[in-house]
């Protein structure tokens, strides 16, 4: 897909979610000079979210396409520098509303390990409140309440799970105490979605009180050693909310294989060094409870739930059992 078509596709996905970005992306797709600026960058650095986020990070105008173009061309070197130095790295805490029903059905206590964790906000599902169309989960007066609309036989939890250990992995972790890093996260939130901005800021305030541990590095290198640190008497849950959709296919396959082999070997020991089927030596007895979860596609004891992802800029995720079809709508751009 060429750059112009990429922006046209982005404009279509933004329709109904962000009129501002729909207008900007449509304008960029038909502007040869701006496309020339983008085509001079490495392909991964041409994406719309990165361009628009960089302009907003630099306090440039985005409300009007003409002003946006003028400002961009006048400040092209500064914008390009930000685009080359940064990457799209959203941390949508609303995804916790989708993960919670899956987490709550696992035997506790839980040890959470998130790959592609960004600032680690999704590692704190037990610190938020949840409103599933009137079904409340969480402490009264919770500082952050995440709304979610379940459809079908979603197993809504009666209470929050007990989390005794949590850690994350990211190539470029966001430090919640670093003002500039948090400001970049804020710049990546679409301008027509002020509720997401407020949700992010509240989640950051919560995380600053007791930040989760985040390891900087590649998930293929860090996943197994970090998993080994989890308490042996807790159910280890390895999950991601978006990162494998952006990984190269080989990386995604390898990480899924690591999680799959833990579950498929069937031995009563803790991964990653659980039995000869996984590694030739190093078996250590544990409770044998582990699972892996992708965005709305958790893997756990039978009956296995299934789910589908979202499309475009919509805020939909689906989670539940088949049949019948189950859907949960939550703030998940």
C-alpha positions in Angstrom: 0.0 0.0 0.0 1.4 3.4 -1.0 1.4 6.4 1.4 -1.6 8.1 -0.2 -3.7 4.9 0.0 -2.5 4.4 3.6 -3.9 7.8 4.5 -7.1 7.2 2.6 -7.5 4.0 4.5 -6.9 5.7 7.8 -9.5 8.4 6.9 -12.0 5.6 6.4 -11.2 4.0 9.7 -11.4 7.4 11.5 -14.9 8.0 10.2 -17.3 8.1 13.1 -14.5 8.2 15.6 -12.5 11.3 14.8 -13.8 13.8 12.3 -10.6 15.8 12.8 -8.3 13.0 11.7 -10.7 11.9 8.9 -10.3 15.4 7.5 -6.5 15.6 7.9 -5.9 12.1 6.5 -8.0 12.8 3.5 -6.2 16.1 2.9 -2.7 14.5 3.2 -3.7 11.7 0.8 -4.2 14.3 -1.9 -1.2 16.6 -1.2 1.9 15.8 -3.2 4.2 18.0 -1.2 3.2 16.4 2.2 3.3 13.0 0.6 6.8 13.7 -0.6 7.9 14.6 2.9 6.5 11.4 4.2 7.9 9.2 1.5 11.4 10.4 2.4 11.0 8.7 5.7 11.4 5.0 6.5 8.2 3.2 5.8 7.3 2.5 9.5 7.6 6.3 10.2 5.0 7.4 7.6 2.0 6.3 9.5 -0.8 8.8 10.2 -1.0 8.4 13.9 2.8 9.2 14.1 2.5 12.3 11.9 -0.6 13.7 13.7 0.8 12.8 17.1 4.1 14.6 16.4 2.3 17.7 15.3 0.1 17.7 18.4 3.2 17.0 20.6 4.7 20.1 19.2 1.5 22.1 19.8 0.8 22.4 16.1 -2.8 23.0 14.8 -5.0 20.1 13.8 -8.5 21.5 13.7 -8.1 22.9 10.2 -6.5 21.0 7.3 -5.1 24.2 5.7 -3.5 25.5 8.9 -2.2 22.0 9.6 -0.5 21.9 6.2 1.0 25.3 6.5 2.3 24.7 9.9 3.7 21.2 9.0 5.6 22.5 6.0 7.0 25.5 8.0 8.2 23.2 10.8 9.0 20.1 8.7 12.5 19.5 10.2 11.2 19.6 13.8 8.2 17.3 13.0 10.4 14.8 11.1 12.9 14.7 14.1 10.0 13.8 16.4 8.7 11.2 14.0 12.1 9.6 13.7 12.7 9.6 17.5 9.2 8.4 18.6 6.8 5.6 17.8 3.1 5.1 18.3 2.8 3.8 21.8 -0.7 4.2 23.1 -1.7 2.7 26.5 -5.5 2.4 26.4 -6.5 1.4 29.9 -10.1 0.8 28.8 -8.9 -2.6 27.5 -8.9 -3.7 31.1 -12.7 -3.8 31.0 -12.4 -6.6 28.4 -9.6 -8.5 30.2 -11.3 -8.5 33.6 -14.0 -11.2 32.9 -11.3 -13.5 31.6 -9.0 -12.8 34.5 -11.7 -13.2 37.1 -12.5 -16.8 35.9 -8.9 -18.0 36.5 -7.9 -19.6 39.8 -6.3 -16.9 42.0 -4.1 -15.4 43.1 -2.8 -14.0 39.8 0.6 -13.1 38.5 0.2 -10.7 35.5 2.9 -10.4 32.7 2.1 -8.1 29.8 4.2 -7.9 26.7 4.1 -4.5 24.9 3.1 -2.9 28.2 4.0 0.7 27.3 3.5 2.6 30.7 2.0 -0.5 32.4 -1.5 0.9 32.8 -3.1 -2.4 31.8 -1.1 -4.2 34.5 -3.3 -2.6 37.1 -6.8 -4.0 36.5 -7.4 -4.5 40.2 -7.0 -0.7 40.9 -9.9 0.4 38.7 -13.7 0.3 38.9 -15.9 -1.2 36.2 -19.4 -0.5 35.1 -20.8 -3.3 32.9 -24.2 -1.6 32.1 -25.1 -1.3 35.8 -23.1 -4.4 37.0 -20.5 -2.7 39.2 -17.1 -4.3 40.0 -14.5 -2.6 42.1 -14.2 -0.5 45.2 -16.9 2.1 46.0 -15.8 5.6 44.9 -13.1 4.3 42.5 -11.0 7.1 41.1 -11.2 5.6 37.6 -14.4 3.8 36.4 -14.2 2.0 33.1 -17.6 1.5 31.3 -18.3 -1.5 29.2 -21.5 -2.8 27.5 -21.7 -6.7 27.5 -23.9 -8.5 24.9 -24.6 -12.2 25.4 -23.6 -14.6 28.1 -20.5 -12.7 29.2 -19.2 -14.1 32.6 -19.3 -10.8 34.5 -17.1 -11.1 37.7 -18.6 -10.5 41.1 -15.4 -8.9 42.4 -11.9 -8.0 41.4 -9.2 -10.7 41.1 -6.4 -10.8 43.6 -3.1 -9.8 41.9 0.0 -10.7 43.8 2.7 -10.0 41.2 2.8 -8.0 38.0 5.5 -7.1 35.5 5.7 -5.9 31.8 8.0 -6.0 28.9 8.4 -3.2 26.3 11.1 -2.2 23.8 10.6 1.4 24.9 8.9 1.6 28.2 7.1 4.8 29.2 8.0 6.1 32.6 4.9 7.5 34.2 7.0 9.9 36.3 8.5 11.4 33.1 6.4 14.4 32.1 7.6 14.4 28.4 6.9 10.7 28.0 3.4 11.0 29.4 2.8 14.1 27.2 3.7 11.9 24.1 1.1 9.4 25.2 -1.4 12.2 25.5 -0.5 13.5 22.0 -1.4 10.1 20.5 -5.0 10.2 21.7 -7.3 11.4 19.0 -8.4 15.0 19.5 -12.2 14.2 19.2 -12.0 11.8 22.2 -11.6 13.9 25.4 -12.9 11.1 27.6 -9.9 9.0 26.6 -7.5 11.8 27.5 -9.1 12.1 30.9 -9.0 8.3 31.4 -5.3 8.2 30.6 -4.4 11.1 32.9 -6.4 9.4 35.8 -4.7 6.0 35.2 -1.3 7.7 35.1 -2.0 9.3 38.5 -3.0 5.9 39.9 0.1 4.2 38.4 2.5 6.9 39.9 1.5 5.8 43.4 2.9 2.3 42.9 4.3 1.8 39.3 4.4 -1.7 38.0 7.8 -3.2 37.2 8.6 -2.9 33.5 11.6 -4.6 31.8 13.1 -2.9 28.8 13.8 -5.3 26.0 12.5 -7.7 23.3 9.7 -10.0 24.3 11.5 -13.0 22.8 14.5 -12.4 25.0 12.8 -11.3 28.2 9.6 -13.3 28.3 10.8 -16.6 29.7 13.3 -15.2 32.3 10.7 -12.7 33.6 8.0 -15.4 33.8 10.3 -17.5 35.9 10.2 -14.8 38.6 6.5 -15.0 39.1 5.4 -16.6 42.5 5.0 -20.3 42.1 1.7 -20.4 44.0 0.0 -17.9 41.6 -1.6 -18.4 38.2 0.7 -16.8 35.7 -1.2 -14.9 33.0 0.9 -13.8 30.0 -1.1 -11.3 27.9 -1.0 -8.5 25.5 -3.5 -6.0 24.3 -2.2 -5.0 20.9 1.5 -5.5 20.5 1.5 -8.8 18.5 -0.6 -7.1 15.8 2.3 -4.8 15.2 5.1 -7.3 15.4 6.7 -9.0 12.5 5.0 -12.3 11.8 8.0 -14.3 12.9 8.1 -12.6 16.3 4.4 -13.0 16.8 4.6 -16.7 16.0 7.6 -17.3 18.3 6.0 -15.6 21.2 2.7 -17.5 20.7 4.7 -20.7 20.5 6.4 -20.0 23.8 3.0 -19.5 25.6 1.4 -22.5 23.7 4.1 -25.0 24.7 3.6 -24.1 28.4 -0.1 -25.1 28.1 0.2 -28.0 25.7 2.9 -30.0 27.5 0.4 -31.0 30.3 2.9 -31.3 33.1 2.2 -30.2 36.6 5.0 -27.7 36.7 5.6 -24.0 36.1 6.8 -22.8 32.7 9.1 -21.9 31.1 11.3 -24.8 32.4 8.5 -27.2 33.0 9.3 -30.5 31.5 11.3 -32.3 28.8 8.6 -31.3 26.2 9.6 -27.7 26.9 13.2 -27.9 27.9 15.5 -30.9 28.5 16.3 -29.9 32.1 15.4 -27.5 34.8 12.0 -28.8 35.9 10.7 -27.2 39.1 7.4 -28.4 40.7 4.7 -25.8 41.1 0.9 -25.6 41.1 1.0 -25.9 37.3 -1.4 -23.0 36.7 -0.6 -20.8 33.8 -2.4 -19.3 30.8 -1.8 -16.9 28.0 -4.2 -14.2 26.7 -4.3 -12.1 23.7 -6.6 -9.1 23.2 -10.0 -10.6 23.8 -8.6 -14.1 23.0 -7.7 -15.7 26.3 -6.6 -19.3 26.7 -7.7 -21.1 29.8 -9.2 -24.3 31.2 -12.4 -25.7 29.4 -14.9 -24.6 28.3 -12.6 -22.4 26.3 -14.0 -18.9 25.6 -13.4 -17.4 22.1 -13.4 -13.8 20.9 -12.9 -11.6 17.9 -11.0 -8.3 17.6 -12.0 -4.9 16.5 -12.1 -3.2 13.1 -10.9 0.3 12.1 -11.3 3.1 14.6 -14.3 1.6 16.3 -14.2 0.9 20.0 -15.4 -2.7 20.0 -14.0 -5.9 21.4 -15.9 -9.2 21.7 -15.5 -11.7 24.4 -17.5 -14.8 25.5 -18.5 -18.4 24.7 -19.7 -19.9 21.5 -22.6 -20.4 20.9 -24.2 -17.9 21.1 -22.1 -14.9 20.0 -21.0 -12.6 22.7 -20.0 -9.0 22.4 -18.6 -6.4 24.7 -18.3 -2.7 23.7 -15.7 -0.8 25.6 -13.5 2.3 25.0 -10.7 0.7 23.0 -9.5 2.7 20.1 
